[in-house]
Amino acid sequence: MSPESTSLATRAIKRSFHGVKSTYQSLSTRINATLAMAKIELKTGRGVSIPMSRRLWLWRRGFTSRFDGLFDVTEGNYDQYLSDYQEFRSYDINEPWKDEMDNKLTAHLLMLPFEEHLPTLFGVLEAGEVRRHPAYEGQSETPALDDAAAIEHFERYDARTYVDTLLEEEDAVVLKPLLGSGGLGVYVVRTDDTSGGYLINGSTYTEERFDELLDELEMYMVTEFSEQSAFLDELFPDSANTIRVVTMWDYEADEPFIAWAHLRVGTEESAPLDNLSQGGIQAGIDIDTGEMLYAAKIGDKSPPIGVDWYDEHPTTGARLAGRTIPHWEAVADGITEMAEAYPQFPYVGWDVLLTDDGFEILELNSSPGMINTQIESKVLDEPRVRRFYERHDVL
């Protein structure tokens, strides 16, 4: 066989291989999406009282039964909603960068060009020890430890000793798992002057109990506790109330755009977190003006399934719907600038904390979750959003 024939045969084999690989990946995505739907149905289906015929109608169109408790889905409008099936198919949009986004340490390091919008990273915690790294050194001043030689060589430190040293300068520090979502496993640590121990997520810990916790934690970050703005404190002071901003890439204009944004406000049920899955409130934001359009507590992860609407916060009485996010234009412009710097991340949920000096990015989310955003609007009505999902074979 001539060299030219060999080259042609090699290219044909490669094309065939890539075709088989693409088909396998597509089939795998479809199977995983169907299995994920089944899991949601088993968990939430009993929370919705509808006949089996209605459940089957929903299922054939990609929806689980919970949609009937959240939205008015009909034959005439179902294709305007992003379904459960389509949501699960969207989870692979950011491949092959998905793992880097979902690892909070990697994401933090990738975002260092925008360091002024990041909380300070003090170190990485594992099994009762903290290791600082030269990559973190230039970020900000960190309280010195007594062992100067250890500091110079970035050795490991006893975790509680390190946290104690930080707390001499900081009001609080945050222990956050490198992997995970929903705010699970996050610890806000303060000193407790009354007991001489610690306040961790509002609960009292002795030194011994804190040591036990630190020994159990694997793959954690130790970061600065970012103080939220006075505006957010007024809404609910016992949680960090964050804005989820979802950006997508407009391939025709070759630029990112904000597809959706909502403020998450903590409640007595969710504190010290603001997460919706823990009982927080979602306030949808008009992305052009920053006005909060509505406020609702959404039960979609476990029974009872449904939506409770609020004009005011149930604990503080602070007005929610109708108010405007301070300096929204600056926040929106800043997020868009960041999204433009990372075209390899076409689909991002940015968790944004407003501060009195601006805003900080607490996390990136590769699967930002668009189901809840549809309680007041259908996401596929927006042409750019529809084109984006079509581009990624979600619809």
Secondary structure, 3 states (H helix, E strand, C coil): CCHHHHHHHHHHHHHHHHHHHHHHHHHHHHHHHHHHHHHHHHHHHHHCCCCHHHHHHHHHCCCCCHHHHHCCCCCCCHHHCCCHHHHHHHHHCCCCCHHHHHCHHHHHHHCHHHHHHCCCEEEEEECCEEECCHHHHCCCCCCCCCCHHHHHCCCEEEHHHHHHHHHCCCCCEEEEECCCCCCCCCEEEEECCCCCCEEECCEEECHHHHHHHHHHCCCEEEEECCCCCHHHHHHCCCCCCCEEEEEEEECCCCEEEEEEEEEEECCCCCCCCCCHHHCCEEEEECCCCCEECCCEEEECCCCCCEEEECCECCCCCCECCCCECCCHHHHHHHHHHHHHHCCCCCEEEEEEEEECCEEEEEEEECCCCCCHHHHCCCHHHCHHHHHHHHHCCCC
